[in-house]
């Protein structure tokens, strides 16, 4: 029982419509978006344990491509635009992100979470390359357990529903420049905007070896000092977790994300190559090393998309450690 809870506490998950936590030309569709639920990924399902302090560290790697001209500017329909882009030079952005997460649970009902990310990004277009790295935007949020079932024999609480509310601060680096010129928005480690988010999540234990988790979240994005605004985001997640041995768990997730188009500047111009819908399939392994230390690894694979303009999202890789005090 305690082993199961401990693994679930560090079990992984990553989906779109997430509910517990949280979120110029040549820009990327919602590059700040992450499908999945970072709270469940880093901290697991048994987060409402009074007096429990948890630390997690995660590495994420993502890569995506985009055409170098806009569909609206060229006057193409979406289908014609995509055909034309096959002969065009694409831009590529890659990111390695390192995130430290800390949480503390009060009285089995309220959890506070803080996340501090560091981002390293590279934007490549032909022979040109631009790099940027630094502290990204810290996030702070709370989870409140709205309802939980009574304790059951051998399972503890079989089900719960919680709400999440929080803020992504504008404290990350958003003014990197070279030779006096500000670098591309998507090379900047932070967005420079204040975002507010909220949602719901829930867990149901089928038995002592399997559980179903789901969550949903809406994130309202703000505008930075340069007039750029990422599109508002809706995330939805569904995950099935299975315990195989005393030390090995796995999870299979569906992660959905919908995002609006990005606004380029204060004039209100929208980037036609941003926003849209995408669905990921995410297999995950969770290994209990011992004494509260858990290692996690996953691959978030795009299986369906309806993205605006010319965009190509690739598999997102994640690896992390969680330690329960």
Secondary structure, DSSP 8 states (H G I E B T S, - for coil): -HHHHHHHHH-----SB--S-----S--TTTT---S-HHHHHH-S----TT-EEEEEEEEEEEEEEESS-HHHHT--HHHHHHHHTTS-EEEEEEEEEEEEEEEEETTTEEEEEEEEEEEEEEEETTEEEEEEEE---EEEEEEEEEE--EETTTEE-EEEEEEEEEE-S-S----EETTEE--GGGSSS--S-EEEEEEEEEEEEETTEEEEEEEEEEE----TTS-B---EEEEEEEEEEE-SSSEEEEEEEEEEEE---B-STT--B-TTS-EEEEEEEEEEEEEEETTEEEEEEEEEEEEEEESSSEEE--EEEEEEEEE-
